[in-house]
């Protein structure tokens, strides 16, 4: 197996002003005092653990949350200084930070820029204030517009906007209007993540759903929104490169693509997982324990060859270009047909998978029902 | 034990409606007679199968011998024979009763007499047992002992004014019961010197001793070395050991003589040789004729049982074999289904018996089962003159070869409070019942008599009865015989393919309704596929109902980043595991539980 020394870094900031009604991420509201203690713990963790990664070159950094933009921007600056100090960061590294439009100013955006952040991921979700309120978002569309303008003005040239479709009581028209407004930004974002709402267990939405109180759009409307997304974004020069991700040429999120092609990644902070040379480490999810001992050794799971193949397939197939047969062979020493011949044949016959020029990828229909296909790549 | 004084023996049982406190009273009697210390008492000593205890019903007849020093200063031997408490086991009940000389009738002081109480009391009276009542649960706030006493006298016609008032749960009035046993239950009769005549009322298989016969000695004496013969089955063996029943253990003794209750072992390998109701005699000095009342047990309800995982077929076979060692009323034979593969057609005494076996297979033998719709035994009269006893709907001959068909009918008695008479009559009507009459047994309660097709009551009749009477109705039945009926085979087609395991026999008039509901139910159970799946119900090739499982349009996880991978994998593993547990019919994957859907047609959401 070829070994490369690339490394991606993920840093988790679990704080939010308040939790959105659909969110099942590890995030919560917290006092500034706790936030400060957390940032100190985080820096301690990064400092100590960076030694393990001396031989790696960092190709991307992603500060996600929660809402990283909720903490004092100077802390983010300090954090990034530490990262630059402790790791070998590639010249061309993509350094992304997630932010909530309701928590930034031109000044703070400037500080992020100075800190070395070169890509912003803005959580808009909808351009309709009523929908935003229903989702439990803390910002209005107007606030987004001013945040977006500020980001552009301080020199962010790589911006992602997160959108959601199939929201409760959302009409197809309203969703199209959101798309339209985002595409009319000047200049429009380089990258758009468009997710169909998933009602996750343990969220207020789920509770409402169980009670039958969540008025979700019909299946027809939901599919229509989904289909329109690709159609319209394509017209505007975005290429769909993953199930929910669209980008202008060359602006695909390198960090996220790294997950799907199974690059090494080191996660820091509460709940952050890592995968280094086919060992996966889970993160500590208990804030108190994390603050007490951010350096605690995480439990490691050594991925068997079979598990590696499973992940190679179900992660790789998320990409529109799919997986490369030669890479499979090179990585695992077996041809893809030896391992998955039957499955490939079955799904090609069903028209869900396509094999072309040495690649295997999901058809348009296959993308709709990707879980159904991917489940068959589980070997045990 | 030699030379035991017959006048100091009392052989009796306790009859009661379920939940009226039979097992608890049995426990108290055992406790008070002192052979067991309180520490040794497990809750409810007699119900010793795990399942029996959970369900609060007795499946196998149990028996215990205790010694009671009465107020007259004498010691009496009590043989308490516990009887199964469910209509499925009526025959076993009748044989246990035949082993007794008297019975204690337990009636709940609040609920009074129920249909099952009546059925059991009549059964006891039919066996010439002396029955005396006790009123239980007198400490309940809702207890009305006087009303219940009157009811017993009015309805059953036995003296009840001096019935002991007890609370078995709290140990109130138990002494009175013990004295009443001595006074009111007659001592056994029979000549110890006469040729051996013993009634088998149960038998169990023990891996060390072989079959252990539970019996009541009517005449004569049996001891180690006696060559015994089962008169109905013809099996002959030498007795290895005789003894009586301690609490939860077998205590060997020298001999068993007329009037005694105990056990015999004789290295018998199979309980089939020791059928309940058969007579044991001395092969060298046989009695003139067997005891009356022996019946060969007949399965009333059949269903297919298949291992969820086809590879477990041998395990299922072994498990059924083992269960049958202890349960002569369980029938099974191999069968094959196109949809379900290799399995067994199993016969049961009734639906409860079926459920118990199913649960035991799943729990004690760790098997995952797919059970097909239970059905009764139909008689198919062919034009050729041949008669088929049909237990598997798939074996129904071509309609052109059928002259006519008959189905089993039961005589049912339903006891219900006045307010619910209407809704229960409606239910019986829906189930093709033939109204025979109604008696008011007291001002507020009536006994409804109906003839009902067995096929209409095996699924969910009992549940429907309970729900439509808010729990106030009770029910008992007896097999009456076979009657001509307009029956058809309802087939289910999934994606145009007939699924043999889903076929069932139904009365022509209910075919449409059942077919429709079956399609609806299956629509809920079958997951969406990539393509649209028609579900059709058909009779004789003609489709009478249809539903459609729409094609799956979306099955996708919108997000999957670094921290989600483990979770996403679990989800896919679950999905794959789910697929594995499905049955492939053509290109449709059907979940196992869909095959049981016919059982749940009545549970309206």
Interface residues (C-beta under 8 A of the other chain):
Chain A: X8 X10 X195 X196 X197 X198 X219 X222 X223 X226 X243 X244 X256 X259 X260 X265 X267 X271 X272 X273 X275 X280 X282 X283 X301 X307 X310 X311 X314 X315 X318 X350 X352 X367 X368 X369 X370 X371 X372 X374 X375 X376 X377 X378 X380
Chain B: X530 X552 X553 X554 X555 X556 X557 X558 X559 X560 X561 X562 X563 X565 X566 X568 X569 X571 X572 X573 X575 X576 X579
